[in-house]
Amino acid sequence: MMGALAFTAPWLLLALIALPVLWILLRAVPPAPIRRRFPAVTLLLGLKDDDSISDRTPWWLLLLRTLAVAAIIIGLAGPVLNPDERGAVGQGPLLVVMDGGWASADDWDARIQKVDELLTEASRAGRTAAVSLLAGRPEAPVFVSASDLRDTLAGLHPAPWLPTPERMERFAALLPERDDMETVWLSDGLARDGREALFETFQGSGRTTILEANRAVQAITAPRYKDGAIEFDLSRSATGTAQPATVQFIGTDPNGSETVLDEQELAFEPGQADMTESLSLPAEMRGRISRLALKGVESAGAVALSDDSLGRREVALVSTREDREGLELLSPLHFLRNALQPNAELLEGALGEVLPANPDVVILADIAELAPDDEAALTEWVEEGGQLLRFAGPRVAASEISREDEHPLMPVRLRAGGRTVGGAMSWGEPKTLAPFDDDSPFAGLNIPDDVTVNAQVLAQPDPSLSDRVLARLSDGTPLVTSKGMGNGRVTFFHVTANAEWSSLPLSGLFVDMLDRLSVASVSTPGGEQDLSDTFWEPVLVLDGYGRLEDGSSLPGVDGESLVTEALGEEMRAGLYQRDDRVIARNVFAPGDQLAEMNWPENARVLGMTRNGEIPLAGWFLALSLALLCFDILASLALSGRLYIARGASAASVLALAILIAPPKATADDERAIRATSEVVFAHVLTGDNSIDDTAHAGLTGLSQTLSQRTSVEPGTPIGVDLEQDELAFYPIIYWPITPEQARPSERAYDKLNQYLRSGGMILFDTRDGDISGYGTASPNGRKLQQLAQPLDIPPIEPVPSDHVLTRTFYLLKEFPGRHRDRDIWVEASPPDAEQVEGMPFRNLNDGVTPVVIGGNDWAAAWAVDERGNPSYPVGRGVAGDRQREMAYRFGVNLIMYVLTGNYKSDQVHVPALLDRLGQ
């Protein structure tokens, strides 16, 4: 090898040493003499010249011949560009080791192809081979025929977990003891304990090569609700360059179908490995999120499942009936309603009325004693996992609850009476809040200076009091206390829920504290203690590619293992359910990091892919042949005989030019002839093959419908590239909008504006009518706004009831596609358009709207397969069939409107024309 160049027969290069000798020999050979008949030369016949000087060959001709011979020698030596860096194929057994975890899933097909190449080389050399996955169960490698092993590669798939140090250690212990084994390790590039020890074991068995992909592994953590927004973490391994990342929020639409609810485009800066981002969404949409996913990345680490933590909780508000007109601000529940209503479903009523609804949280505002039946029911509800939140007040302060002994439904014992400014147990001035402890759920919250407490219910000093305090006042007295009770929890605010005892309910801190207590959003247990003595059944589990699978056939796990046990065959990442609670176990948890592996200096690390070997022997031999041909022409020219072969040379050059001349491109001409010989509809090529195929199938189905029902017989639809293709041939262009579409160039926008000004129509379809109306409420809507901004589009309005589009062929009141959003938008009517008496239309002359904008996914409703059957479902049962029929009718109306204009609107002129004719 010589850098990127290698030779299969390098010994032939020794022949280059003979080139100087060849140079000397060629110089002594003169050009051939030219024979001329001259009568006077006969007088010289018989004479002999003892001193003869031969003419030397020109230096450039010698150089040409030397280069020709050198090219032949180099060509026969077998030059190869970009040879395989692994070097020559060995003779011993070949061990192919794959990490086999989710970090390898994104390019798994390329890894399997690489393994297939390695086994093919081993098969040609007659070697045995074995393939092992470190993420699988540690087993001793079994060496078999490499050709037989290739047939088993299709059954290999990445695991939804990563190799652990224990797995690698056990695998190293099972390796055979030999020194002629070649090992090729296909690594995912992530640093983890145990790698260096395993690498040293491989090196002790023979030559070891590590193959790594030149890419960064990305992962995302589960979404969490924090400070009114959804927060999540992103991480990557390689940090050398900037890297974009698009996070998709996937959930169910109002119809129950899974869709992308929103997208957020982010970017890693150079040198940045981790980032924490947040997104504010309406509570209703937040509760429908099922998972987060990194767009374009297929691995379990790129998918983060969401559980109950983002859902809207049902909160039951219970207080004494004291609603007095005009005194709403004194109501114990007023501030709680305002704080919780945006994010929770509120239930109000007596405890016996709301408890059967099994709410997530019950709030008792200044309620001291409960009826025995209510108290027993509430105690059982808390022990089964409910959350009870209690507030103090005059009634609690005056009662005997939790005085001598701690009440089961109170976290601490209370002192008699209360503590107020100016009372028997008084403060000199209102107290402020002390900073929250680091282990408090309120840690990190900002405490406003104007939050003060005028009165409180004091807690009795007990040995367990300090462990149950969540918040304190500036003098150290408890403000919020809490304790666990069975699987549930009881929390007590030592002040009122209204502003009677403190200004806390008037501040934003009050809302934040309720959020931290998971009153407005579901709190998923996160520790061993919270999950002890519980049993969880897997509902859905992730595979290595990040796809969801049914987990009902897998065994259940106990709560402690769900938190502490490492992922593997017995503990899969996925959703686990117990009663009405769901917990998500993801492969990438908050605090985890992806670090790039730094291999030892003696490690041989190569890329997964190479540019490909390029044999150069043919090029060198062709060069030598070309040089020799030029040598022939040069020799003929020097000897004066070129005129003899001039005609043949010219013919040869002409024939060669004809052979190598590229044929003239006729594709554009054929496309133009096809588009103009009949009516042809077009659709914009978006770059998304599935969307483009749907658009083509949709226009095909609409064309078939037009042929069956009207005199219009359209041809096969054509996909157009806005940058390259001519648009003037098509009466209408269907443009499906996708969030990832590239914005056309200025030249393309010039063509589009010229198309619209010359009478063409564009049907914009955002395809999001199931989740959003027209506008920027969805990624597709925002992309449409970006794409349409440079277009010369007139003012638009929703289709008026007297628009010609409602009756060009069928009488229509709605324009459904696969979705049923009512509004579609067209060019606004002129302000001077007048209604003609006795006619259904205003006088709109011949204006035809250049754009129609909607989001009902009409192409999917029109789409048919090769047999003419619908490609996509529309609605359900008879109602769905009716909706598809109305979609076809809208398509027919639209095409007739495009082809004929406002001909029906021109009926307003019929009376005037008949009057002029005297009819």
PyMOL commands that set and color helices and strands:
alter all, ss='L'
color gray80, all
select helices_A, chain A and resi 10-27+39-44+59-76+102-124+146-150+153-155+165-173+195-205+283-286+300-302+308-310+328-330+334-340+351-357+372-383+394-398+465-468+504-506+508-516+528-531+559-564+617-639+642-660+667-677+689-709+746-757+779-788+804-806+858-862+877-900+905-916
alter helices_A, ss='H'
color red, helices_A
select strands_A, chain A and resi 5-7+79-81+94-98+128-133+144-145+182-187+208-212+218-220+224-226+229-236+243-252+258-268+274-279+289-294+303-305+313-319+344-348+361-365+387-391+419-421+426-427+431-432+452-453+455-456+469-472+478-485+488-493+535-542+548-550+557-558+574-578+581-585+605-607+614-615+682-684+718-720+732-736+761-765+796-798+825-827+851-854
alter strands_A, ss='S'
color yellow, strands_A
deselect
rebuild
show_as cartoon
